Amino acid sequence: MSGEERQGALTPNEREQQVIALVAQGLKNREVADAIGTTEHVVKNYLRGIYDKLGLWNRVELALWYEARKNEQTFRA
């Protein structure tokens, strides 16, 4: 697998980008779930996957990651 392929695999998909943007705004899991029309349990699963994919540990790191990248073309939330 080339570095380019690996990078593509580590890019959040569209739904994950929605979750990231909402969490970065300070919404709780229940509020994120309501906003995207799913359950709190599903949001928790998304977050686990996002943390693993991006090498992050928590919501604070995720919010900082989002803020650092929100204006980049490769991440559109």
VENJOBEL-V873853 format. One record per pair of residues at least 6 apart in sequence whose C-alpha atoms are under 6 Angstrom apart, sorted by sequence separation. I is the first residue (numbers start at 1). J is the second residue. If there is no record, write none. Layout:
# VENJOBEL-V873853
I;J  I;J
This chain:
# VENJOBEL-V873853
33;39  51;57  33;40  30;40  29;40  24;63  10;53  21;77  18;77  17;77
